[in-house]
Amino acid sequence: MPVFSDTEKDFSVRLMYGIMLSCGAVIVSYRILHPILAEKSKGTYAATYLILAAIIVCHLIAKSGRILLASHVLIGIEWLAAFFGMIREGATQTVVFPFCLSLILISALLLGIKAAYFYTFLAIAVEITSSYLIQIEVIRPVKSAGPWSSLIGEIGSFILVAILMKYTLFGFRTVKTELSEVQRYAKLGGWSLNIQTLELVLSKEYQYLLGYDDAKESKTLHLSTFLNTYVVDEKDKAHILDILAKSQTQKEITDCTVEFVYQIRRKDGQHRFLAGKGKLRDSTVGIGTAQDITERHLAEEALRPAQEIYSKVFTFSPIATTISSAHEGRYVEVNDSFLNLFGFTREEIIGKTSIELNIWPDPAQRKAYFDKLSQKNVLVDEELIFQGKNGKIIHAECYSTLAEINGKLCAINLVKDISEKKEAESLRRLNKQISDQNKLIERQKQELEEILKDLKKTQNQLIISEKMASLGQLAAGIAHEINNPIGVVKSANDSIQNYFESSTDRIVQVSEILQGLNVVVLNELNTFIKKGKKIGKSYLLRKFARK
């Protein structure tokens, strides 16, 4: 038989196997006793084999974990066996009726009330149909084997019903006992109050909280008796009576739940703190629970001074701080710095999400941030961009962590405004750019000055070159002007030199000739030369006079 840790499922499996064994035992007993006690034994017992086959198939299916399917197979095959026994094997309706009743109970226990209704209507329909078909002789049932045969079938059906009730009551008792143990382990008790008669009913688990460890059943007493006997503080008594008075004026509101903490005095004189929770079931009766929270309450009281300090630190912190639910992101608490930074009022923020307040300009960035937070639980120095109520862009460093507060997972977020820091960084970057530009300009200025110096040098060189070129041209011109006369002089000199050279030769020749002349000829020649000089001189004078 499969075993499950779930008590309810384990009970269903045990009940199904109990029914299987009971049905098997009853049908086998019927198969053994019927041939002995019946006036006329049957040739075959098909219903017996059908039920045994159903038990085997149901067990095989249940081993695979499909309990619901196994229950359907068991009830379906047994149903077929019941009507097959009535129609083909001569079982009377008095036998089939309790057997069908047993199957309806089985279906209700294993499959639920809807299955019980279904098999009930199916039994009625099959009974009416079979009776009609028998009446018109379409079906010819086998005659009954006698009163003893019917008695055996009825006894077997009643025994099966008794076994079913035993398993059912045992299962209910087991579940109830386990539930009571769970409540005691959780230090939880139940109560109900008639707000008209003020009659208070305490469960045995509640009595366990009051120190009555041997309580076996619920206890009824008047509310005033309970308050005077067990409630310690007068303020708690007044608070409970105040809640009762308000509930009497709001009887039509049945979905309103109240919670309160009060101190009780146990049977042994020990004081304990209980957390009560209740609501109106109807206009007359209120129901609720009480749980022993003494250790937690004392621990909270011990931590209250520290909590007050933390609350003040949270409230007056210059860093914007929020507490929001981790699943929905709804703000639970915010401090004044957050309100001043984003420009909202507390009423506008509490209960809302950052998306509803349009704090995140980019919702995708918010999703990525919280996905990362859910993975790491703590995020530090995350630079984000937010948006205030008036549309102001806020640059911030965020610090977030997940923590459980009052039993709920919350996200604690610290938002440090670094907008001024960003602006300062922008100014520093701008100043650096300006400084770099100035350095570049200075370097370019120096380069230009060097270039200017080079240009001046080059200019001076060019000027000198031009001067030298002009001087060269002048010198060339002067040289040209000088060379021309020199060339003329040289040419004339060459001509004179040539002339003198030729003249020398002629002089030599003339001298030789003159030496060979006599005195008379020489005198005539001398006279001729003198006349020639006079004539030449007068000619030059006349020519000069004409110019």
Secondary structure per residue as TSV (DSSP state, phi and psi in degrees):
chain	resnum	aa	ss	phi	psi
A	1	M	-	360.0	129.5
A	2	P	-	-63.9	147.5
A	3	V	-	-120.9	134.4
A	4	F	-	-124.8	147.0
A	5	S	S	-74.7	-24.8
A	6	D	S	-70.6	119.1
A	7	T	H	-61.4	-43.3
A	8	E	H	-64.9	-43.6
A	9	K	H	-69.5	-39.2
A	10	D	H	-63.6	-38.2
A	11	F	H	-63.8	-40.8
A	12	S	H	-61.8	-40.7
A	13	V	H	-66.8	-43.8
A	14	R	H	-62.7	-40.1
A	15	L	H	-64.0	-41.8
A	16	M	H	-64.2	-43.1
A	17	Y	H	-69.5	-34.2
A	18	G	H	-62.8	-41.6
A	19	I	H	-65.5	-41.0
A	20	M	H	-60.2	-47.3
A	21	L	H	-66.2	-39.7
A	22	S	H	-63.6	-46.7
A	23	C	H	-61.4	-41.9
A	24	G	H	-63.0	-43.4
A	25	A	H	-65.5	-42.7
A	26	V	H	-65.3	-44.3
A	27	I	H	-71.2	-33.8
A	28	V	H	-69.1	-40.9
A	29	S	H	-62.1	-41.0
A	30	Y	H	-62.8	-40.2
A	31	R	H	-66.6	-32.2
A	32	I	H	-80.0	-43.3
A	33	L	H	-82.6	-27.9
A	34	H	H	-60.6	-47.1
A	35	P	H	-64.0	-24.1
A	36	I	H	-81.2	-43.7
A	37	L	H	-93.7	-24.6
A	38	A	S	-72.8	147.5
A	39	E	S	-63.7	-33.9
A	40	K	S	-141.4	115.4
A	41	S	-	-74.5	155.0
A	42	K	-	-87.9	155.9
A	43	G	S	-73.2	-32.6
A	44	T	-	-140.9	153.3
A	45	Y	-	-123.2	71.6
A	46	A	H	-64.5	-36.9
A	47	A	H	-60.7	-36.8
A	48	T	H	-61.1	-46.6
A	49	Y	H	-68.7	-34.0
A	50	L	H	-63.2	-44.4
A	51	I	H	-67.7	-41.3
A	52	L	H	-63.8	-38.9
A	53	A	H	-63.9	-38.9
A	54	A	H	-62.4	-40.4
A	55	I	H	-63.2	-43.1
A	56	I	H	-66.5	-46.3
A	57	V	H	-63.3	-42.6
A	58	C	H	-60.7	-40.8
A	59	H	H	-64.8	-42.4
A	60	L	H	-64.4	-39.6
A	61	I	H	-70.3	-40.2
A	62	A	H	-64.2	-32.3
A	63	K	H	-63.5	-28.3
A	64	S	T	-81.1	-2.9
A	65	G	T	95.2	-3.4
A	66	R	-	-91.8	77.8
A	67	I	H	-68.0	-41.7
A	68	L	H	-63.2	-43.6
A	69	L	H	-64.0	-40.1
A	70	A	H	-62.3	-39.9
A	71	S	H	-64.4	-42.0
A	72	H	H	-62.5	-43.0
A	73	V	H	-63.4	-44.3
A	74	L	H	-60.4	-50.1
A	75	I	H	-69.1	-40.1
A	76	G	H	-62.3	-46.7
A	77	I	H	-67.8	-40.8
A	78	E	H	-64.0	-34.3
A	79	W	H	-62.5	-46.1
A	80	L	H	-61.2	-39.2
A	81	A	H	-63.9	-37.8
A	82	A	H	-63.0	-50.3
A	83	F	H	-76.4	-28.8
A	84	F	H	-66.1	-37.7
A	85	G	H	-66.1	-34.9
A	86	M	H	-72.4	-41.6
A	87	I	H	-86.7	-42.9
A	88	R	H	-100.0	-20.8
A	89	E	S	-115.5	7.0
A	90	G	-	82.8	17.1
A	91	A	-	-71.3	140.0
A	92	T	-	-82.3	164.3
A	93	Q	H	-65.9	-27.4
A	94	T	H	-67.0	-24.8
A	95	V	H	-83.3	-42.1
A	96	V	H	-68.4	-35.1
A	97	F	H	-58.6	-54.8
A	98	P	H	-65.0	-30.1
A	99	F	H	-67.4	-42.1
A	100	C	H	-64.1	-37.7
A	101	L	H	-61.4	-40.5
A	102	S	H	-63.3	-41.5
A	103	L	H	-66.1	-36.7
A	104	I	H	-64.4	-40.7
A	105	L	H	-64.1	-40.4
A	106	I	H	-62.7	-45.3
A	107	S	H	-63.8	-37.1
A	108	A	H	-65.9	-39.2
A	109	L	H	-73.5	-39.2
A	110	L	H	-91.7	-36.8
A	111	L	H	-112.0	-13.4
A	112	G	-	105.8	172.9
A	113	I	H	-67.0	-33.8
A	114	K	H	-64.2	-39.9
A	115	A	H	-66.5	-37.0
A	116	A	H	-62.6	-43.2
A	117	Y	H	-62.1	-42.6
A	118	F	H	-61.0	-49.1
A	119	Y	H	-70.4	-26.5
A	120	T	H	-65.6	-51.0
A	121	F	H	-64.5	-33.2
A	122	L	H	-66.1	-40.5
A	123	A	H	-64.0	-43.4
A	124	I	H	-63.2	-44.8
A	125	A	H	-64.4	-44.0
A	126	V	H	-66.2	-37.6
A	127	E	H	-64.9	-46.2
A	128	I	H	-63.6	-45.0
A	129	T	H	-63.3	-44.4
A	130	S	H	-67.0	-38.2
A	131	S	H	-64.4	-41.0
A	132	Y	H	-65.8	-43.5
A	133	L	H	-66.6	-32.6
A	134	I	H	-70.1	-37.7
A	135	Q	H	-65.0	-39.6
A	136	I	T	-90.2	8.6
A	137	E	T	64.1	26.3
A	138	V	S	-73.1	-36.4
A	139	I	S	-113.9	133.7
A	140	R	-	-114.3	96.3
A	141	P	-	-68.9	154.0
A	142	V	-	-73.2	139.7
A	143	K	-	-66.1	148.8
A	144	S	-	-61.9	147.8
A	145	A	-	-82.7	3.6
A	146	G	-	121.5	171.3
A	147	P	H	-64.7	-34.0
A	148	W	H	-64.9	-37.0
A	149	S	H	-63.4	-43.7
A	150	S	H	-64.7	-39.5
A	151	L	H	-63.2	-41.1
A	152	I	H	-61.9	-43.4
A	153	G	H	-63.2	-42.1
A	154	E	H	-67.2	-42.3
A	155	I	H	-60.8	-44.0
A	156	G	H	-60.3	-39.9
A	157	S	H	-66.6	-43.3
A	158	F	H	-65.6	-39.0
A	159	I	H	-61.9	-40.5
A	160	L	H	-63.4	-40.9
A	161	V	H	-62.8	-42.1
A	162	A	H	-63.4	-41.7
A	163	I	H	-63.5	-41.3
A	164	L	H	-59.5	-46.1
A	165	M	H	-63.1	-37.6
A	166	K	H	-61.5	-48.4
A	167	Y	H	-63.9	-38.4
A	168	T	H	-64.6	-50.1
A	169	L	H	-64.2	-37.5
A	170	F	H	-63.6	-42.0
A	171	G	H	-65.2	-45.5
A	172	F	H	-61.4	-40.9
A	173	R	H	-65.5	-38.6
A	174	T	H	-64.6	-46.5
A	175	V	H	-63.2	-42.8
A	176	K	H	-63.8	-42.0
A	177	T	H	-64.8	-42.8
A	178	E	H	-66.7	-38.8
A	179	L	H	-63.2	-40.3
A	180	S	H	-64.0	-40.3
A	181	E	H	-65.3	-39.5
A	182	V	H	-64.2	-42.3
A	183	Q	H	-64.8	-39.5
A	184	R	H	-67.2	-39.2
A	185	Y	H	-63.9	-38.0
A	186	A	T	-82.9	-0.2
A	187	K	T	54.6	51.0
A	188	L	E	-124.0	133.9
A	189	G	E	-133.9	159.6
A	190	G	E	-113.7	157.6
A	191	W	E	-150.0	159.4
A	192	S	E	-141.1	147.7
A	193	L	E	-137.9	126.6
A	194	N	E	-84.7	109.8
A	195	I	T	-74.0	-8.0
A	196	Q	T	-90.2	-47.2
A	197	T	T	-94.8	-9.1
A	198	L	T	58.5	33.1
A	199	E	E	-87.5	120.3
A	200	L	E	-105.5	130.2
A	201	V	E	-113.8	122.1
A	202	L	E	-107.0	129.8
A	203	S	-	-69.9	165.0
A	204	K	H	-66.6	-25.8
A	205	E	H	-70.3	-36.2
A	206	Y	H	-65.2	-40.2
A	207	Q	H	-63.9	-31.3
A	208	Y	H	-62.3	-37.5
A	209	L	H	-65.0	-29.5
A	210	L	T	-83.7	-1.2
A	211	G	T	102.8	4.0
A	212	Y	-	-94.0	84.3
A	213	D	T	-69.4	-21.7
A	214	D	T	-98.4	16.5
A	215	A	-	-65.4	132.9
A	216	K	-	-110.2	-21.0
A	217	E	S	-150.2	174.3
A	218	S	-	-66.1	158.9
A	219	K	E	-126.9	135.9
A	220	T	E	-112.6	133.7
A	221	L	E	-155.3	165.4
A	222	H	E	-77.5	150.3
A	223	L	H	-61.5	-40.6
A	224	S	H	-63.0	-37.6
A	225	T	H	-62.8	-42.7
A	226	F	H	-62.8	-45.5
A	227	L	H	-64.5	-43.7
A	228	N	H	-72.4	-29.0
A	229	T	H	-87.3	-40.9
A	230	Y	H	-114.5	-28.0
A	231	V	B	-85.1	129.2
A	232	V	-	-86.6	-56.3
A	233	D	-	-82.8	136.1
A	234	E	H	-65.9	-32.3
A	235	K	H	-64.6	-38.5
A	236	D	H	-65.1	-40.4
A	237	K	H	-61.1	-45.4
A	238	A	H	-64.4	-37.2
A	239	H	H	-65.5	-43.6
A	240	I	H	-64.5	-42.7
A	241	L	H	-66.1	-34.4
A	242	D	H	-66.3	-41.6
A	243	I	H	-62.1	-41.7
A	244	L	H	-62.7	-42.3
A	245	A	H	-63.8	-40.8
A	246	K	H	-66.1	-37.9
A	247	S	H	-66.4	-32.0
A	248	Q	H	-70.6	-26.3
A	249	T	H	-87.4	-10.1
A	250	Q	-	-127.9	51.4
A	251	K	T	-67.2	-26.8
A	252	E	T	-75.4	-14.5
A	253	I	-	-93.9	104.2
A	254	T	-	-103.0	-7.4
A	255	D	S	-103.4	14.3
A	256	C	-	-93.2	124.1
A	257	T	E	-108.2	136.7
A	258	V	E	-116.3	147.0
A	259	E	E	-130.4	140.2
A	260	F	E	-157.0	157.0
A	261	V	E	-118.9	134.0
A	262	Y	E	-143.4	158.8
A	263	Q	E	-104.8	133.0
A	264	I	E	-116.4	163.3
A	265	R	E	-113.4	116.4
A	266	R	-	-72.3	173.6
A	267	K	T	-59.6	-35.0
A	268	D	T	-87.8	7.7
A	269	G	S	88.4	-3.2
A	270	Q	-	-76.2	140.2
A	271	H	E	-94.9	134.4
A	272	R	E	-134.5	157.1
A	273	F	E	-107.3	130.4
A	274	L	E	-117.3	141.5
A	275	A	E	-100.9	111.6
A	276	G	E	-93.8	147.1
A	277	K	E	-146.7	129.8
A	278	G	E	-155.7	167.4
A	279	K	E	-156.7	167.1
A	280	L	E	-85.0	124.5
A	281	R	S	-75.5	-37.5
A	282	D	S	-151.9	-164.3
A	283	S	S	-74.7	-6.0
A	284	T	S	-117.1	-37.7
A	285	V	E	-114.8	132.8
A	286	G	E	-109.8	141.9
A	287	I	E	-126.3	159.0
A	288	G	E	-179.2	-171.5
A	289	T	E	-133.8	163.9
A	290	A	E	-140.3	134.7
A	291	Q	E	-127.2	135.9
A	292	D	E	-73.5	114.5
A	293	I	-	-122.2	30.4
A	294	T	H	-57.1	-51.2
A	295	E	H	-62.0	-44.3
A	296	R	H	-66.2	-40.5
A	297	H	H	-65.1	-42.9
A	298	L	H	-65.5	-38.8
A	299	A	H	-65.1	-40.0
A	300	E	H	-65.3	-39.1
A	301	E	H	-64.3	-39.0
A	302	A	H	-67.2	-31.7
A	303	L	H	-87.7	-6.0
A	304	R	H	-59.2	-43.7
A	305	P	H	-58.9	-43.0
A	306	A	H	-65.0	-37.7
A	307	Q	H	-64.6	-36.7
A	308	E	H	-64.8	-39.7
A	309	I	H	-63.9	-46.9
A	310	Y	H	-61.7	-36.3
A	311	S	H	-64.3	-41.3
A	312	K	H	-67.3	-41.4
A	313	V	H	-61.0	-42.0
A	314	F	H	-63.2	-44.6
A	315	T	H	-69.7	-44.1
A	316	F	H	-97.6	7.9
A	317	S	-	-64.8	134.8
A	318	P	S	-72.6	-10.8
A	319	I	S	-93.9	131.1
A	320	A	E	-62.5	124.0
A	321	T	E	-130.9	138.6
A	322	T	E	-135.9	155.1
A	323	I	E	-125.3	124.4
A	324	S	E	-135.5	156.2
A	325	S	E	-67.8	139.3
A	326	A	T	-71.6	-31.2
A	327	H	T	-83.4	-45.6
A	328	E	T	-100.2	-21.0
A	329	G	-	77.6	21.4
A	330	R	B	-83.4	137.2
A	331	Y	E	-71.4	128.1
A	332	V	E	-97.1	-39.8
A	333	E	E	-154.9	144.2
A	334	V	E	-137.7	155.2
A	335	N	-	-100.2	174.1
A	336	D	H	-64.3	-34.3
A	337	S	H	-61.6	-37.6
A	338	F	H	-66.0	-43.3
A	339	L	H	-62.2	-43.6
A	340	N	H	-67.2	-36.2
A	341	L	H	-69.6	-43.0
A	342	F	H	-98.2	-11.1
A	343	G	T	83.0	14.0
A	344	F	-	-96.6	164.8
A	345	T	-	-97.6	162.6
A	346	R	H	-61.0	-39.2
A	347	E	H	-65.6	-30.0
A	348	E	H	-75.3	-21.8
A	349	I	H	-101.1	-46.0
A	350	I	T	-59.9	128.8
A	351	G	T	88.1	-6.3
A	352	K	-	-102.9	165.1
A	353	T	B	-104.4	162.2
A	354	S	T	-65.1	-26.9
A	355	I	T	-70.8	-42.0
A	356	E	T	-63.7	-32.2
A	357	L	T	-88.4	-2.4
A	358	N	T	59.3	39.0
A	359	I	-	-77.6	-32.5
A	360	W	-	-94.5	114.9
A	361	P	S	-62.2	-31.5
A	362	D	-	-119.2	102.4
A	363	P	H	-59.2	-29.9
A	364	A	H	-64.3	-35.0
A	365	Q	H	-66.0	-37.2
A	366	R	H	-63.7	-45.9
A	367	K	H	-61.5	-43.5
A	368	A	H	-63.4	-38.5
A	369	Y	H	-65.5	-46.7
A	370	F	H	-75.0	-27.4
A	371	D	H	-64.3	-41.3
A	372	K	H	-66.6	-37.5
A	373	L	H	-66.3	-40.8
A	374	S	H	-65.5	-26.2
A	375	Q	H	-81.6	-41.3
A	376	K	H	-100.8	-17.2
A	377	N	S	71.3	-27.5
A	378	V	E	-136.7	132.5
A	379	L	E	-127.3	137.2
A	380	V	E	-132.3	140.4
A	381	D	E	54.1	48.0
A	382	E	E	-94.7	116.2
A	383	E	E	-83.8	123.3
A	384	L	E	-133.0	165.3
A	385	I	E	-119.2	123.6
A	386	F	E	-115.3	176.2
A	387	Q	E	-135.4	128.2
A	388	G	-	-78.2	179.5
A	389	K	T	-61.5	-37.2
A	390	N	T	-89.0	11.3
A	391	G	S	87.5	2.7
A	392	K	-	-65.9	132.7
A	393	I	E	-82.4	129.3
A	394	I	E	-120.6	118.8
A	395	H	E	-88.9	130.6
A	396	A	E	-143.8	152.6
A	397	E	E	-101.5	128.1
A	398	C	E	-113.0	141.5
A	399	Y	E	-128.0	122.2
A	400	S	E	-134.5	149.0
A	401	T	E	-150.8	154.7
A	402	L	E	-98.4	136.5
A	403	A	E	-150.1	150.6
A	404	E	E	-91.9	121.4
A	405	I	E	-124.1	118.3
A	406	N	T	54.5	39.9
A	407	G	T	81.2	4.3
A	408	K	E	-121.7	140.0
A	409	L	E	-77.3	122.7
A	410	C	E	-126.7	159.6
A	411	A	E	-110.0	125.0
A	412	I	E	-101.4	121.1
A	413	N	E	-121.0	129.7
A	414	L	E	-111.4	125.2
A	415	V	E	-116.8	111.6
A	416	K	E	-101.7	118.7
A	417	D	E	-72.2	120.1
A	418	I	-	-121.0	25.6
A	419	S	H	-62.4	-45.9
A	420	E	H	-63.5	-38.0
A	421	K	H	-62.4	-42.2
A	422	K	H	-63.5	-41.4
A	423	E	H	-64.5	-41.9
A	424	A	H	-62.1	-41.4
A	425	E	H	-63.4	-38.8
A	426	S	H	-63.8	-42.1
A	427	L	H	-64.2	-41.2
A	428	R	H	-62.3	-42.3
A	429	R	H	-63.8	-39.7
A	430	L	H	-65.5	-44.9
A	431	N	H	-61.0	-39.9
A	432	K	H	-64.1	-41.9
A	433	Q	H	-62.6	-42.1
A	434	I	H	-63.6	-43.8
A	435	S	H	-60.9	-44.0
A	436	D	H	-62.3	-40.1
A	437	Q	H	-64.4	-41.6
A	438	N	H	-62.1	-42.9
A	439	K	H	-61.9	-41.7
A	440	L	H	-63.0	-42.5
A	441	I	H	-63.8	-43.3
A	442	E	H	-61.2	-42.7
A	443	R	H	-65.7	-40.6
A	444	Q	H	-66.7	-35.5
A	445	K	H	-61.6	-45.6
A	446	Q	H	-61.2	-42.2
A	447	E	H	-62.4	-41.7
A	448	L	H	-65.1	-39.4
A	449	E	H	-62.3	-41.9
A	450	E	H	-61.7	-42.3
A	451	I	H	-64.0	-39.3
A	452	L	H	-63.8	-42.9
A	453	K	H	-59.4	-45.7
A	454	D	H	-60.0	-40.4
A	455	L	H	-64.2	-41.1
A	456	K	H	-62.3	-44.1
A	457	K	H	-59.8	-45.6
A	458	T	H	-62.4	-39.9
A	459	Q	H	-63.3	-45.4
A	460	N	H	-59.7	-42.8
A	461	Q	H	-62.2	-40.1
A	462	L	H	-65.0	-41.2
A	463	I	H	-61.7	-46.2
A	464	I	H	-60.4	-42.4
A	465	S	H	-62.3	-42.1
A	466	E	H	-65.0	-42.5
A	467	K	H	-60.4	-44.6
A	468	M	H	-63.0	-38.3
A	469	A	H	-66.2	-42.2
A	470	S	H	-64.4	-43.6
A	471	L	H	-61.1	-40.4
A	472	G	H	-62.4	-42.7
A	473	Q	H	-63.3	-41.7
A	474	L	H	-62.4	-45.8
A	475	A	H	-61.5	-39.6
A	476	A	H	-64.7	-39.9
A	477	G	H	-65.0	-44.6
A	478	I	H	-62.0	-44.2
A	479	A	H	-61.1	-37.3
A	480	H	H	-66.0	-45.0
A	481	E	H	-64.6	-34.3
A	482	I	H	-75.5	-39.8
A	483	N	H	-62.5	-35.4
A	484	N	H	-61.7	-53.2
A	485	P	H	-62.7	-39.0
A	486	I	H	-60.4	-40.8
A	487	G	H	-62.5	-40.0
A	488	V	H	-65.7	-44.1
A	489	V	H	-62.0	-44.9
A	490	K	H	-61.1	-41.1
A	491	S	H	-64.7	-41.5
A	492	A	H	-66.5	-38.0
A	493	N	H	-62.0	-42.5
A	494	D	H	-64.0	-41.9
A	495	S	H	-64.8	-42.6
A	496	I	H	-64.9	-41.3
A	497	Q	H	-61.6	-44.1
A	498	N	H	-64.2	-38.4
A	499	Y	H	-65.3	-47.3
A	500	F	H	-62.0	-39.6
A	501	E	H	-61.0	-44.7
A	502	S	H	-70.4	-34.5
A	503	S	H	-65.8	-39.8
A	504	T	H	-60.8	-43.1
A	505	D	H	-63.6	-41.4
A	506	R	H	-69.5	-36.8
A	507	I	H	-61.2	-42.1
A	508	V	H	-60.8	-46.3
A	509	Q	H	-62.7	-43.2
A	510	V	H	-65.9	-40.1
A	511	S	H	-60.5	-41.1
A	512	E	H	-65.4	-38.6
A	513	I	H	-68.7	-43.5
A	514	L	H	-65.2	-36.4
A	515	Q	H	-64.9	-27.0
A	516	G	T	-86.8	-6.1
A	517	L	S	-87.2	156.8
A	518	N	-	-86.2	-179.7
A	519	V	H	-69.6	-36.1
A	520	V	H	-66.6	-43.9
A	521	V	H	-66.8	-39.4
A	522	L	H	-63.0	-39.6
A	523	N	H	-67.0	-39.2
A	524	E	H	-65.8	-39.7
A	525	L	H	-65.5	-39.8
A	526	N	H	-65.5	-40.8
A	527	T	H	-63.7	-39.8
A	528	F	H	-64.6	-38.4
A	529	I	H	-67.2	-41.7
A	530	K	H	-62.4	-43.1
A	531	K	H	-62.1	-39.6
A	532	G	H	-62.9	-38.9
A	533	K	H	-65.0	-40.7
A	534	K	H	-64.6	-44.3
A	535	I	H	-64.1	-40.9
A	536	G	H	-65.8	-40.8
A	537	K	H	-65.7	-42.6
A	538	S	H	-66.1	-34.6
A	539	Y	H	-65.4	-43.5
A	540	L	H	-65.8	-38.8
A	541	L	H	-64.4	-41.6
A	542	R	H	-65.6	-38.0
A	543	K	H	-68.1	-40.9
A	544	F	H	-65.9	-36.4
A	545	A	H	-67.2	-35.5
A	546	R	H	-68.0	-36.5
A	547	K	-	-69.5	360.0
